[in-house]
């Protein structure tokens, strides 16, 4: 019983770590900001479209760069 509870807790934490704080879904085309917070690329683009300043939706720090997590060298800019 204890092991089962531990597994459930670990699975929940893993899912939280892989979820976008904007849409609360598993990351789709994830990006990492300079503050170390991650988001879906589309969520971040949507957030920044509505803002004059490119800040982090989570901590509000201004972002100096975006790191894309994808395979290959296909560079897509914001």
N, CA, C and O atoms as a Tripos MOL2 file, in Angstrom:
@<TRIPOS>MOLECULE
protein
  312   311    78     0     0
PROTEIN
NO_CHARGES

@<TRIPOS>ATOM
      1 N           0.8260   -1.1920    0.0000 N.3       1 UNK1
      2 CA          0.0000    0.0000    0.0000 C.3       1 UNK1
      3 C           0.8680    1.2530    0.0000 C.2       1 UNK1
      4 O           0.6000    2.1920   -0.7490 O.2       1 UNK1
      5 N           1.8970    1.2740    0.8250 N.am      2 UNK2
      6 CA          2.7790    2.4340    0.9130 C.3       2 UNK2
      7 C           3.5160    2.6480   -0.4020 C.2       2 UNK2
      8 O           3.6590    3.7860   -0.8500 O.2       2 UNK2
      9 N           3.9800    1.5800   -1.0210 N.am      3 UNK3
     10 CA          4.6910    1.6680   -2.2940 C.3       3 UNK3
     11 C           3.7700    2.1960   -3.3880 C.2       3 UNK3
     12 O           4.1950    2.9960   -4.2210 O.2       3 UNK3
     13 N           2.5310    1.7620   -3.3950 N.am      4 UNK4
     14 CA          1.5580    2.2240   -4.3790 C.3       4 UNK4
     15 C           1.3130    3.7240   -4.2310 C.2       4 UNK4
     16 O           1.2510    4.4440   -5.2270 O.2       4 UNK4
     17 N           1.1760    4.1880   -3.0100 N.am      5 UNK5
     18 CA          0.9770    5.6120   -2.7390 C.3       5 UNK5
     19 C           2.1870    6.4230   -3.1970 C.2       5 UNK5
     20 O           2.0350    7.4980   -3.7770 O.2       5 UNK5
     21 N           3.3830    5.9060   -2.9350 N.am      6 UNK6
     22 CA          4.6150    6.5770   -3.3460 C.3       6 UNK6
     23 C           4.6730    6.6890   -4.8740 C.2       6 UNK6
     24 O           5.0350    7.7370   -5.4080 O.2       6 UNK6
     25 N           4.3180    5.6190   -5.5680 N.am      7 UNK7
     26 CA          4.3180    5.6280   -7.0380 C.3       7 UNK7
     27 C           3.3270    6.6550   -7.5770 C.2       7 UNK7
     28 O           3.6270    7.3750   -8.5300 O.2       7 UNK7
     29 N           2.1520    6.7210   -6.9680 N.am      8 UNK8
     30 CA          1.1480    7.6950   -7.3980 C.3       8 UNK8
     31 C           1.6590    9.1210   -7.2070 C.2       8 UNK8
     32 O           1.4640    9.9750   -8.0720 O.2       8 UNK8
     33 N           2.3110    9.3750   -6.0780 N.am      9 UNK9
     34 CA          2.8560   10.7080   -5.8070 C.3       9 UNK9
     35 C           3.9500   11.0600   -6.8090 C.2       9 UNK9
     36 O           3.9980   12.1880   -7.3000 O.2       9 UNK9
     37 N           4.8250   10.1110   -7.1160 N.am     10 UNK10
     38 CA          5.9140   10.3560   -8.0610 C.3      10 UNK10
     39 C           5.3590   10.5930   -9.4720 C.2      10 UNK10
     40 O           5.8610   11.4550  -10.1950 O.2      10 UNK10
     41 N           4.3480    9.8490   -9.8600 N.am     11 UNK11
     42 CA          3.7320   10.0330  -11.1770 C.3      11 UNK11
     43 C           3.0930   11.4120  -11.2760 C.2      11 UNK11
     44 O           3.1900   12.0770  -12.3080 O.2      11 UNK11
     45 N           2.4400   11.8360  -10.2020 N.am     12 UNK12
     46 CA          1.8180   13.1560  -10.1760 C.3      12 UNK12
     47 C           2.8640   14.2580  -10.2830 C.2      12 UNK12
     48 O           2.6730   15.2230  -11.0230 O.2      12 UNK12
     49 N           3.9720   14.1230   -9.5480 N.am     13 UNK13
     50 CA          5.0500   15.1140   -9.6000 C.3      13 UNK13
     51 C           5.6860   15.1510  -10.9810 C.2      13 UNK13
     52 O           6.0070   16.2270  -11.4860 O.2      13 UNK13
     53 N           5.8700   13.9950  -11.5920 N.am     14 UNK14
     54 CA          6.4520   13.9460  -12.9320 C.3      14 UNK14
     55 C           5.5560   14.6640  -13.9310 C.2      14 UNK14
     56 O           6.0410   15.4120  -14.7800 O.2      14 UNK14
     57 N           4.2560   14.4400  -13.8310 N.am     15 UNK15
     58 CA          3.3230   15.1000  -14.7390 C.3      15 UNK15
     59 C           3.3300   16.6050  -14.5160 C.2      15 UNK15
     60 O           3.2610   17.3710  -15.4770 O.2      15 UNK15
     61 N           3.4110   17.0440  -13.2520 N.am     16 UNK16
     62 CA          3.4820   18.4750  -12.9600 C.3      16 UNK16
     63 C           4.7360   19.0850  -13.5690 C.2      16 UNK16
     64 O           4.6900   20.2000  -14.0880 O.2      16 UNK16
     65 N           5.8550   18.3700  -13.5130 N.am     17 UNK17
     66 CA          7.1100   18.8700  -14.0600 C.3      17 UNK17
     67 C           7.0790   18.9480  -15.5810 C.2      17 UNK17
     68 O           7.8670   19.6820  -16.1760 O.2      17 UNK17
     69 N           6.1930   18.2120  -16.2090 N.am     18 UNK18
     70 CA          6.0980   18.2070  -17.6630 C.3      18 UNK18
     71 C           4.9050   19.0060  -18.1710 C.2      18 UNK18
     72 O           4.5650   18.9330  -19.3520 O.2      18 UNK18
     73 N           4.2670   19.7700  -17.2850 N.am     19 UNK19
     74 CA          3.0810   20.5310  -17.6510 C.3      19 UNK19
     75 C           3.3840   22.0190  -17.7690 C.2      19 UNK19
     76 O           4.1250   22.5840  -16.9650 O.2      19 UNK19
     77 N           2.8060   22.6310  -18.7710 N.am     20 UNK20
     78 CA          2.9460   24.0690  -18.9950 C.3      20 UNK20
     79 C           2.1320   24.8220  -17.9410 C.2      20 UNK20
     80 O           0.9590   24.5070  -17.7400 O.2      20 UNK20
     81 N           2.7260   25.8120  -17.2600 N.am     21 UNK21
     82 CA          1.9790   26.5610  -16.2490 C.3      21 UNK21
     83 C           0.9000   27.4780  -16.8340 C.2      21 UNK21
     84 O           0.0750   28.0040  -16.0870 O.2      21 UNK21
     85 N           0.8940   27.6760  -18.1380 N.am     22 UNK22
     86 CA         -0.1300   28.5130  -18.7650 C.3      22 UNK22
     87 C          -1.3650   27.6880  -19.1120 C.2      22 UNK22
     88 O          -2.4740   28.0280  -18.7010 O.2      22 UNK22
     89 N          -1.1770   26.5950  -19.8710 N.am     23 UNK23
     90 CA         -2.3220   25.7850  -20.3130 C.3      23 UNK23
     91 C          -2.5720   24.5590  -19.4290 C.2      23 UNK23
     92 O          -3.6190   23.9220  -19.5400 O.2      23 UNK23
     93 N          -1.6230   24.2270  -18.5570 N.am     24 UNK24
     94 CA         -1.7070   23.0860  -17.6380 C.3      24 UNK24
     95 C          -1.7670   21.7300  -18.3470 C.2      24 UNK24
     96 O          -2.2270   20.7430  -17.7730 O.2      24 UNK24
     97 N          -1.3060   21.6910  -19.5800 N.am     25 UNK25
     98 CA         -1.2220   20.4550  -20.3560 C.3      25 UNK25
     99 C           0.2410   20.0280  -20.4440 C.2      25 UNK25
    100 O           1.1390   20.8060  -20.1200 O.2      25 UNK25
    101 N           0.4790   18.7880  -20.8850 N.am     26 UNK26
    102 CA          1.8440   18.3300  -21.1330 C.3      26 UNK26
    103 C           2.4370   19.2260  -22.2240 C.2      26 UNK26
    104 O           1.7540   19.5640  -23.1910 O.2      26 UNK26
    105 N           3.7190   19.6110  -22.0660 N.am     27 UNK27
    106 CA          4.3660   20.5310  -23.0020 C.3      27 UNK27
    107 C           4.2130   20.0990  -24.4530 C.2      27 UNK27
    108 O           4.3480   18.9210  -24.7860 O.2      27 UNK27
    109 N           3.9300   21.0770  -25.3120 N.am     28 UNK28
    110 CA          3.9390   20.9000  -26.7650 C.3      28 UNK28
    111 C           4.9450   21.9020  -27.3050 C.2      28 UNK28
    112 O           4.7700   23.1060  -27.1140 O.2      28 UNK28
    113 N           5.9840   21.4420  -27.9680 N.am     29 UNK29
    114 CA          7.0480   22.2910  -28.5090 C.3      29 UNK29
    115 C           7.5950   23.2100  -27.3990 C.2      29 UNK29
    116 O           7.5050   24.4330  -27.5080 O.2      29 UNK29
    117 N           8.1560   22.6240  -26.3450 N.am     30 UNK30
    118 CA          8.5630   23.4100  -25.1720 C.3      30 UNK30
    119 C           9.7290   24.3600  -25.4290 C.2      30 UNK30
    120 O          10.6190   24.0930  -26.2360 O.2      30 UNK30
    121 N           9.6850   25.4810  -24.7060 N.am     31 UNK31
    122 CA         10.7680   26.4610  -24.7180 C.3      31 UNK31
    123 C          11.1360   26.7840  -23.2770 C.2      31 UNK31
    124 O          10.3120   26.6640  -22.3700 O.2      31 UNK31
    125 N          12.3810   27.1930  -23.0800 N.am     32 UNK32
    126 CA         12.9020   27.5260  -21.7580 C.3      32 UNK32
    127 C          13.3280   28.9820  -21.7590 C.2      32 UNK32
    128 O          14.0470   29.4170  -22.6590 O.2      32 UNK32
    129 N          12.8940   29.7410  -20.7610 N.am     33 UNK33
    130 CA         13.2910   31.1400  -20.6370 C.3      33 UNK33
    131 C          14.5540   31.2630  -19.7980 C.2      33 UNK33
    132 O          14.9720   30.3010  -19.1540 O.2      33 UNK33
    133 N          15.1550   32.4350  -19.8040 N.am     34 UNK34
    134 CA         16.3920   32.6610  -19.0530 C.3      34 UNK34
    135 C          16.1890   32.5140  -17.5440 C.2      34 UNK34
    136 O          17.1600   32.3150  -16.8130 O.2      34 UNK34
    137 N          14.9510   32.6070  -17.0660 N.am     35 UNK35
    138 CA         14.6430   32.4300  -15.6430 C.3      35 UNK35
    139 C          14.4860   30.9510  -15.2800 C.2      35 UNK35
    140 O          14.2290   30.6230  -14.1220 O.2      35 UNK35
    141 N          14.6390   30.0650  -16.2550 N.am     36 UNK36
    142 CA         14.5450   28.6040  -16.1080 C.3      36 UNK36
    143 C          13.1180   28.0690  -16.0420 C.2      36 UNK36
    144 O          12.9250   26.9150  -15.6600 O.2      36 UNK36
    145 N          12.1240   28.8580  -16.3970 N.am     37 UNK37
    146 CA         10.7530   28.3650  -16.4810 C.3      37 UNK37
    147 C          10.4720   27.9300  -17.9160 C.2      37 UNK37
    148 O          10.9290   28.5600  -18.8700 O.2      37 UNK37
    149 N           9.7150   26.8450  -18.0540 N.am     38 UNK38
    150 CA          9.3940   26.2760  -19.3640 C.3      38 UNK38
    151 C           7.9190   26.4510  -19.6840 C.2      38 UNK38
    152 O           7.0720   26.4790  -18.7910 O.2      38 UNK38
    153 N           7.6250   26.5680  -20.9870 N.am     39 UNK39
    154 CA          6.2640   26.7660  -21.4700 C.3      39 UNK39
    155 C           6.1180   26.1190  -22.8360 C.2      39 UNK39
    156 O           7.1120   25.8420  -23.5070 O.2      39 UNK39
    157 N           4.8860   25.8790  -23.2460 N.am     40 UNK40
    158 CA          4.6370   25.5140  -24.6350 C.3      40 UNK40
    159 C           4.9720   26.7440  -25.4750 C.2      40 UNK40
    160 O           4.7060   27.8750  -25.0680 O.2      40 UNK40
    161 N           5.5500   26.5190  -26.6300 N.am     41 UNK41
    162 CA          5.9250   27.6440  -27.4900 C.3      41 UNK41
    163 C           4.7040   28.5090  -27.8250 C.2      41 UNK41
    164 O           4.7760   29.7360  -27.7580 O.2      41 UNK41
    165 N           3.5870   27.8700  -28.1840 N.am     42 UNK42
    166 CA          2.3740   28.6080  -28.5490 C.3      42 UNK42
    167 C           1.8180   29.3980  -27.3650 C.2      42 UNK42
    168 O           1.3230   30.5110  -27.5440 O.2      42 UNK42
    169 N           1.8930   28.8370  -26.1630 N.am     43 UNK43
    170 CA          1.4080   29.5410  -24.9670 C.3      43 UNK43
    171 C           2.2320   30.8000  -24.7170 C.2      43 UNK43
    172 O           1.6870   31.8610  -24.4140 O.2      43 UNK43
    173 N           3.5500   30.6690  -24.8480 N.am     44 UNK44
    174 CA          4.4250   31.8150  -24.6220 C.3      44 UNK44
    175 C           4.2060   32.8760  -25.6980 C.2      44 UNK44
    176 O           4.1630   34.0680  -25.3940 O.2      44 UNK44
    177 N           4.0680   32.4500  -26.9490 N.am     45 UNK45
    178 CA          3.8100   33.4110  -28.0250 C.3      45 UNK45
    179 C           2.5040   34.1550  -27.7720 C.2      45 UNK45
    180 O           2.4350   35.3710  -27.9550 O.2      45 UNK45
    181 N           1.4830   33.4440  -27.3580 N.am     46 UNK46
    182 CA          0.1950   34.0590  -27.0630 C.3      46 UNK46
    183 C           0.3180   35.0540  -25.9090 C.2      46 UNK46
    184 O          -0.2270   36.1560  -25.9700 O.2      46 UNK46
    185 N           1.0320   34.6590  -24.8670 N.am     47 UNK47
    186 CA          1.2490   35.5260  -23.7020 C.3      47 UNK47
    187 C           1.9560   36.8100  -24.1240 C.2      47 UNK47
    188 O           1.5580   37.9080  -23.7360 O.2      47 UNK47
    189 N           3.0180   36.6560  -24.9280 N.am     48 UNK48
    190 CA          3.8160   37.8100  -25.3390 C.3      48 UNK48
    191 C           3.0850   38.7000  -26.3450 C.2      48 UNK48
    192 O           3.3790   39.8920  -26.4300 O.2      48 UNK48
    193 N           2.1460   38.1520  -27.1030 N.am     49 UNK49
    194 CA          1.3720   38.9470  -28.0540 C.3      49 UNK49
    195 C           0.5560   40.0010  -27.3160 C.2      49 UNK49
    196 O           0.3460   41.1030  -27.8230 O.2      49 UNK49
    197 N           0.1040   39.6600  -26.1290 N.am     50 UNK50
    198 CA         -0.7340   40.5590  -25.3440 C.3      50 UNK50
    199 C           0.0660   41.5010  -24.4510 C.2      50 UNK50
    200 O          -0.5200   42.3360  -23.7620 O.2      50 UNK50
    201 N           1.3980   41.3820  -24.4490 N.am     51 UNK51
    202 CA          2.2460   42.1590  -23.5460 C.3      51 UNK51
    203 C           3.1720   43.0890  -24.3170 C.2      51 UNK51
    204 O           3.6110   42.7670  -25.4210 O.2      51 UNK51
    205 N           3.4640   44.2340  -23.7340 N.am     52 UNK52
    206 CA          4.4470   45.1510  -24.3190 C.3      52 UNK52
    207 C           5.8650   44.6910  -23.9810 C.2      52 UNK52
    208 O           6.8020   44.9300  -24.7430 O.2      52 UNK52
    209 N           6.0110   44.0290  -22.8340 N.am     53 UNK53
    210 CA          7.3170   43.5510  -22.3700 C.3      53 UNK53
    211 C           7.3010   42.0270  -22.3880 C.2      53 UNK53
    212 O           6.3210   41.4110  -21.9700 O.2      53 UNK53
    213 N           8.3820   41.4190  -22.8690 N.am     54 UNK54
    214 CA          8.4780   39.9560  -22.9150 C.3      54 UNK54
    215 C           8.9500   39.4420  -21.5590 C.2      54 UNK54
    216 O          10.1440   39.2710  -21.3140 O.2      54 UNK54
    217 N           7.9730   39.2010  -20.6890 N.am     55 UNK55
    218 CA          8.2810   38.6960  -19.3520 C.3      55 UNK55
    219 C           7.8210   37.2500  -19.2100 C.2      55 UNK55
    220 O           7.0710   36.7360  -20.0400 O.2      55 UNK55
    221 N           8.2840   36.6080  -18.1490 N.am     56 UNK56
    222 CA          7.9020   35.2330  -17.8520 C.3      56 UNK56
    223 C           6.4800   35.2190  -17.2910 C.2      56 UNK56
    224 O           6.1970   35.9520  -16.3430 O.2      56 UNK56
    225 N           5.5840   34.4130  -17.8420 N.am     57 UNK57
    226 CA          4.2220   34.3330  -17.3100 C.3      57 UNK57
    227 C           4.1630   33.8460  -15.8620 C.2      57 UNK57
    228 O           3.1790   34.0980  -15.1670 O.2      57 UNK57
    229 N           5.1970   33.1570  -15.4060 N.am     58 UNK58
    230 CA          5.2010   32.5880  -14.0550 C.3      58 UNK58
    231 C           5.7980   33.5480  -13.0300 C.2      58 UNK58
    232 O           5.1550   33.8610  -12.0270 O.2      58 UNK58
    233 N           7.0320   34.0230  -13.2740 N.am     59 UNK59
    234 CA          7.7220   34.8450  -12.2670 C.3      59 UNK59
    235 C           7.7920   36.3220  -12.6420 C.2      59 UNK59
    236 O           8.2250   37.1440  -11.8330 O.2      59 UNK59
    237 N           7.3720   36.6690  -13.8560 N.am     60 UNK60
    238 CA          7.3210   38.0470  -14.3570 C.3      60 UNK60
    239 C           8.6830   38.6730  -14.6500 C.2      60 UNK60
    240 O           8.7560   39.8650  -14.9490 O.2      60 UNK60
    241 N           9.7770   37.8840  -14.5700 N.am     61 UNK61
    242 CA         11.0900   38.4180  -14.9310 C.3      61 UNK61
    243 C          11.1520   38.6270  -16.4370 C.2      61 UNK61
    244 O          10.6080   37.8330  -17.2050 O.2      61 UNK61
    245 N          11.8140   39.6930  -16.8540 N.am     62 UNK62
    246 CA         11.9920   39.9510  -18.2750 C.3      62 UNK62
    247 C          12.9450   38.9030  -18.8310 C.2      62 UNK62
    248 O          13.9880   38.6180  -18.2420 O.2      62 UNK62
    249 N          12.5750   38.3360  -19.9680 N.am     63 UNK63
    250 CA         13.3690   37.2600  -20.5500 C.3      63 UNK63
    251 C          14.3790   37.8140  -21.5460 C.2      63 UNK63
    252 O          14.0440   38.6240  -22.4100 O.2      63 UNK63
    253 N          15.6120   37.3630  -21.4090 N.am     64 UNK64
    254 CA         16.6620   37.8160  -22.3180 C.3      64 UNK64
    255 C          16.8420   36.8700  -23.4970 C.2      64 UNK64
    256 O          17.3610   37.2730  -24.5390 O.2      64 UNK64
    257 N          16.4190   35.6130  -23.3470 N.am     65 UNK65
    258 CA         16.5270   34.6660  -24.4580 C.3      65 UNK65
    259 C          15.5590   33.5110  -24.2540 C.2      65 UNK65
    260 O          15.0870   33.2520  -23.1480 O.2      65 UNK65
    261 N          15.2800   32.8240  -25.3590 N.am     66 UNK66
    262 CA         14.3990   31.6590  -25.3560 C.3      66 UNK66
    263 C          15.1840   30.4980  -25.9390 C.2      66 UNK66
    264 O          15.7820   30.6200  -27.0080 O.2      66 UNK66
    265 N          15.1820   29.3750  -25.2390 N.am     67 UNK67
    266 CA         15.8340   28.1650  -25.7270 C.3      67 UNK67
    267 C          14.7460   27.2030  -26.1840 C.2      67 UNK67
    268 O          13.8470   26.8610  -25.4150 O.2      67 UNK67
    269 N          14.8300   26.7720  -27.4350 N.am     68 UNK68
    270 CA         13.8500   25.8390  -27.9980 C.3      68 UNK68
    271 C          14.3240   24.4120  -27.7800 C.2      68 UNK68
    272 O          15.5060   24.1130  -27.9510 O.2      68 UNK68
    273 N          13.4110   23.5390  -27.4040 N.am     69 UNK69
    274 CA         13.7030   22.1190  -27.2620 C.3      69 UNK69
    275 C          13.0910   21.3850  -28.4380 C.2      69 UNK69
    276 O          11.9130   21.0260  -28.4060 O.2      69 UNK69
    277 N          13.8760   21.1620  -29.4650 N.am     70 UNK70
    278 CA         13.4070   20.4100  -30.6180 C.3      70 UNK70
    279 C          14.6010   19.7520  -31.2820 C.2      70 UNK70
    280 O          15.7500   20.1090  -31.0190 O.2      70 UNK70
    281 N          14.3220   18.7960  -32.1350 N.am     71 UNK71
    282 CA         15.3990   18.0660  -32.8130 C.3      71 UNK71
    283 C          15.8150   18.8100  -34.0740 C.2      71 UNK71
    284 O          14.9820   19.3950  -34.7670 O.2      71 UNK71
    285 N          17.0930   18.7820  -34.3570 N.am     72 UNK72
    286 CA         17.6050   19.3880  -35.5780 C.3      72 UNK72
    287 C          17.9770   20.8460  -35.3940 C.2      72 UNK72
    288 O          17.9080   21.3900  -34.2920 O.2      72 UNK72
    289 N          18.3680   21.4600  -36.4840 N.am     73 UNK73
    290 CA         18.7890   22.8520  -36.4510 C.3      73 UNK73
    291 C          17.7890   23.7710  -37.1240 C.2      73 UNK73
    292 O          18.1590   24.8460  -37.5950 O.2      73 UNK73
    293 N          16.5620   23.3780  -37.1770 N.am     74 UNK74
    294 CA         15.5200   24.1960  -37.7660 C.3      74 UNK74
    295 C          15.1950   25.3380  -36.8170 C.2      74 UNK74
    296 O          14.3910   25.1700  -35.9010 O.2      74 UNK74
    297 N          15.8010   26.4790  -37.0200 N.am     75 UNK75
    298 CA         15.6380   27.5980  -36.0870 C.3      75 UNK75
    299 C          14.3620   28.3630  -36.4080 C.2      75 UNK75
    300 O          14.1800   28.8840  -37.5080 O.2      75 UNK75
    301 N          13.4960   28.4110  -35.4210 N.am     76 UNK76
    302 CA         12.2600   29.1610  -35.5520 C.3      76 UNK76
    303 C          12.3390   30.3120  -34.5560 C.2      76 UNK76
    304 O          12.5090   30.0790  -33.3590 O.2      76 UNK76
    305 N          12.2230   31.5020  -35.0140 N.am     77 UNK77
    306 CA         12.3050   32.6480  -34.1160 C.3      77 UNK77
    307 C          10.9520   33.0670  -33.6080 C.2      77 UNK77
    308 O           9.9180   32.7010  -34.1660 O.2      77 UNK77
    309 N          10.9690   33.8300  -32.5560 N.am     78 UNK78
    310 CA          9.7340   34.4080  -32.0320 C.3      78 UNK78
    311 C           9.4840   35.6990  -32.7500 C.2      78 UNK78
    312 O           8.4920   36.3750  -32.4780 O.2      78 UNK78
@<TRIPOS>BOND
     1     1     2 1
     2     2     3 1
     3     3     4 2
     4     3     5 am
     5     5     6 1
     6     6     7 1
     7     7     8 2
     8     7     9 am
     9     9    10 1
    10    10    11 1
    11    11    12 2
    12    11    13 am
    13    13    14 1
    14    14    15 1
    15    15    16 2
    16    15    17 am
    17    17    18 1
    18    18    19 1
    19    19    20 2
    20    19    21 am
    21    21    22 1
    22    22    23 1
    23    23    24 2
    24    23    25 am
    25    25    26 1
    26    26    27 1
    27    27    28 2
    28    27    29 am
    29    29    30 1
    30    30    31 1
    31    31    32 2
    32    31    33 am
    33    33    34 1
    34    34    35 1
    35    35    36 2
    36    35    37 am
    37    37    38 1
    38    38    39 1
    39    39    40 2
    40    39    41 am
    41    41    42 1
    42    42    43 1
    43    43    44 2
    44    43    45 am
    45    45    46 1
    46    46    47 1
    47    47    48 2
    48    47    49 am
    49    49    50 1
    50    50    51 1
    51    51    52 2
    52    51    53 am
    53    53    54 1
    54    54    55 1
    55    55    56 2
    56    55    57 am
    57    57    58 1
    58    58    59 1
    59    59    60 2
    60    59    61 am
    61    61    62 1
    62    62    63 1
    63    63    64 2
    64    63    65 am
    65    65    66 1
    66    66    67 1
    67    67    68 2
    68    67    69 am
    69    69    70 1
    70    70    71 1
    71    71    72 2
    72    71    73 am
    73    73    74 1
    74    74    75 1
    75    75    76 2
    76    75    77 am
    77    77    78 1
    78    78    79 1
    79    79    80 2
    80    79    81 am
    81    81    82 1
    82    82    83 1
    83    83    84 2
    84    83    85 am
    85    85    86 1
    86    86    87 1
    87    87    88 2
    88    87    89 am
    89    89    90 1
    90    90    91 1
    91    91    92 2
    92    91    93 am
    93    93    94 1
    94    94    95 1
    95    95    96 2
    96    95    97 am
    97    97    98 1
    98    98    99 1
    99    99   100 2
   100    99   101 am
   101   101   102 1
   102   102   103 1
   103   103   104 2
   104   103   105 am
   105   105   106 1
   106   106   107 1
   107   107   108 2
   108   107   109 am
   109   109   110 1
   110   110   111 1
   111   111   112 2
   112   111   113 am
   113   113   114 1
   114   114   115 1
   115   115   116 2
   116   115   117 am
   117   117   118 1
   118   118   119 1
   119   119   120 2
   120   119   121 am
   121   121   122 1
   122   122   123 1
   123   123   124 2
   124   123   125 am
   125   125   126 1
   126   126   127 1
   127   127   128 2
   128   127   129 am
   129   129   130 1
   130   130   131 1
   131   131   132 2
   132   131   133 am
   133   133   134 1
   134   134   135 1
   135   135   136 2
   136   135   137 am
   137   137   138 1
   138   138   139 1
   139   139   140 2
   140   139   141 am
   141   141   142 1
   142   142   143 1
   143   143   144 2
   144   143   145 am
   145   145   146 1
   146   146   147 1
   147   147   148 2
   148   147   149 am
   149   149   150 1
   150   150   151 1
   151   151   152 2
   152   151   153 am
   153   153   154 1
   154   154   155 1
   155   155   156 2
   156   155   157 am
   157   157   158 1
   158   158   159 1
   159   159   160 2
   160   159   161 am
   161   161   162 1
   162   162   163 1
   163   163   164 2
   164   163   165 am
   165   165   166 1
   166   166   167 1
   167   167   168 2
   168   167   169 am
   169   169   170 1
   170   170   171 1
   171   171   172 2
   172   171   173 am
   173   173   174 1
   174   174   175 1
   175   175   176 2
   176   175   177 am
   177   177   178 1
   178   178   179 1
   179   179   180 2
   180   179   181 am
   181   181   182 1
   182   182   183 1
   183   183   184 2
   184   183   185 am
   185   185   186 1
   186   186   187 1
   187   187   188 2
   188   187   189 am
   189   189   190 1
   190   190   191 1
   191   191   192 2
   192   191   193 am
   193   193   194 1
   194   194   195 1
   195   195   196 2
   196   195   197 am
   197   197   198 1
   198   198   199 1
   199   199   200 2
   200   199   201 am
   201   201   202 1
   202   202   203 1
   203   203   204 2
   204   203   205 am
   205   205   206 1
   206   206   207 1
   207   207   208 2
   208   207   209 am
   209   209   210 1
   210   210   211 1
   211   211   212 2
   212   211   213 am
   213   213   214 1
   214   214   215 1
   215   215   216 2
   216   215   217 am
   217   217   218 1
   218   218   219 1
   219   219   220 2
   220   219   221 am
   221   221   222 1
   222   222   223 1
   223   223   224 2
   224   223   225 am
   225   225   226 1
   226   226   227 1
   227   227   228 2
   228   227   229 am
   229   229   230 1
   230   230   231 1
   231   231   232 2
   232   231   233 am
   233   233   234 1
   234   234   235 1
   235   235   236 2
   236   235   237 am
   237   237   238 1
   238   238   239 1
   239   239   240 2
   240   239   241 am
   241   241   242 1
   242   242   243 1
   243   243   244 2
   244   243   245 am
   245   245   246 1
   246   246   247 1
   247   247   248 2
   248   247   249 am
   249   249   250 1
   250   250   251 1
   251   251   252 2
   252   251   253 am
   253   253   254 1
   254   254   255 1
   255   255   256 2
   256   255   257 am
   257   257   258 1
   258   258   259 1
   259   259   260 2
   260   259   261 am
   261   261   262 1
   262   262   263 1
   263   263   264 2
   264   263   265 am
   265   265   266 1
   266   266   267 1
   267   267   268 2
   268   267   269 am
   269   269   270 1
   270   270   271 1
   271   271   272 2
   272   271   273 am
   273   273   274 1
   274   274   275 1
   275   275   276 2
   276   275   277 am
   277   277   278 1
   278   278   279 1
   279   279   280 2
   280   279   281 am
   281   281   282 1
   282   282   283 1
   283   283   284 2
   284   283   285 am
   285   285   286 1
   286   286   287 1
   287   287   288 2
   288   287   289 am
   289   289   290 1
   290   290   291 1
   291   291   292 2
   292   291   293 am
   293   293   294 1
   294   294   295 1
   295   295   296 2
   296   295   297 am
   297   297   298 1
   298   298   299 1
   299   299   300 2
   300   299   301 am
   301   301   302 1
   302   302   303 1
   303   303   304 2
   304   303   305 am
   305   305   306 1
   306   306   307 1
   307   307   308 2
   308   307   309 am
   309   309   310 1
   310   310   311 1
   311   311   312 2
@<TRIPOS>SUBSTRUCTURE
     1 UNK1         2 RESIDUE 1 A UNK
     2 UNK2         6 RESIDUE 1 A UNK
     3 UNK3        10 RESIDUE 1 A UNK
     4 UNK4        14 RESIDUE 1 A UNK
     5 UNK5        18 RESIDUE 1 A UNK
     6 UNK6        22 RESIDUE 1 A UNK
     7 UNK7        26 RESIDUE 1 A UNK
     8 UNK8        30 RESIDUE 1 A UNK
     9 UNK9        34 RESIDUE 1 A UNK
    10 UNK10       38 RESIDUE 1 A UNK
    11 UNK11       42 RESIDUE 1 A UNK
    12 UNK12       46 RESIDUE 1 A UNK
    13 UNK13       50 RESIDUE 1 A UNK
    14 UNK14       54 RESIDUE 1 A UNK
    15 UNK15       58 RESIDUE 1 A UNK
    16 UNK16       62 RESIDUE 1 A UNK
    17 UNK17       66 RESIDUE 1 A UNK
    18 UNK18       70 RESIDUE 1 A UNK
    19 UNK19       74 RESIDUE 1 A UNK
    20 UNK20       78 RESIDUE 1 A UNK
    21 UNK21       82 RESIDUE 1 A UNK
    22 UNK22       86 RESIDUE 1 A UNK
    23 UNK23       90 RESIDUE 1 A UNK
    24 UNK24       94 RESIDUE 1 A UNK
    25 UNK25       98 RESIDUE 1 A UNK
    26 UNK26      102 RESIDUE 1 A UNK
    27 UNK27      106 RESIDUE 1 A UNK
    28 UNK28      110 RESIDUE 1 A UNK
    29 UNK29      114 RESIDUE 1 A UNK
    30 UNK30      118 RESIDUE 1 A UNK
    31 UNK31      122 RESIDUE 1 A UNK
    32 UNK32      126 RESIDUE 1 A UNK
    33 UNK33      130 RESIDUE 1 A UNK
    34 UNK34      134 RESIDUE 1 A UNK
    35 UNK35      138 RESIDUE 1 A UNK
    36 UNK36      142 RESIDUE 1 A UNK
    37 UNK37      146 RESIDUE 1 A UNK
    38 UNK38      150 RESIDUE 1 A UNK
    39 UNK39      154 RESIDUE 1 A UNK
    40 UNK40      158 RESIDUE 1 A UNK
    41 UNK41      162 RESIDUE 1 A UNK
    42 UNK42      166 RESIDUE 1 A UNK
    43 UNK43      170 RESIDUE 1 A UNK
    44 UNK44      174 RESIDUE 1 A UNK
    45 UNK45      178 RESIDUE 1 A UNK
    46 UNK46      182 RESIDUE 1 A UNK
    47 UNK47      186 RESIDUE 1 A UNK
    48 UNK48      190 RESIDUE 1 A UNK
    49 UNK49      194 RESIDUE 1 A UNK
    50 UNK50      198 RESIDUE 1 A UNK
    51 UNK51      202 RESIDUE 1 A UNK
    52 UNK52      206 RESIDUE 1 A UNK
    53 UNK53      210 RESIDUE 1 A UNK
    54 UNK54      214 RESIDUE 1 A UNK
    55 UNK55      218 RESIDUE 1 A UNK
    56 UNK56      222 RESIDUE 1 A UNK
    57 UNK57      226 RESIDUE 1 A UNK
    58 UNK58      230 RESIDUE 1 A UNK
    59 UNK59      234 RESIDUE 1 A UNK
    60 UNK60      238 RESIDUE 1 A UNK
    61 UNK61      242 RESIDUE 1 A UNK
    62 UNK62      246 RESIDUE 1 A UNK
    63 UNK63      250 RESIDUE 1 A UNK
    64 UNK64      254 RESIDUE 1 A UNK
    65 UNK65      258 RESIDUE 1 A UNK
    66 UNK66      262 RESIDUE 1 A UNK
    67 UNK67      266 RESIDUE 1 A UNK
    68 UNK68      270 RESIDUE 1 A UNK
    69 UNK69      274 RESIDUE 1 A UNK
    70 UNK70      278 RESIDUE 1 A UNK
    71 UNK71      282 RESIDUE 1 A UNK
    72 UNK72      286 RESIDUE 1 A UNK
    73 UNK73      290 RESIDUE 1 A UNK
    74 UNK74      294 RESIDUE 1 A UNK
    75 UNK75      298 RESIDUE 1 A UNK
    76 UNK76      302 RESIDUE 1 A UNK
    77 UNK77      306 RESIDUE 1 A UNK
    78 UNK78      310 RESIDUE 1 A UNK
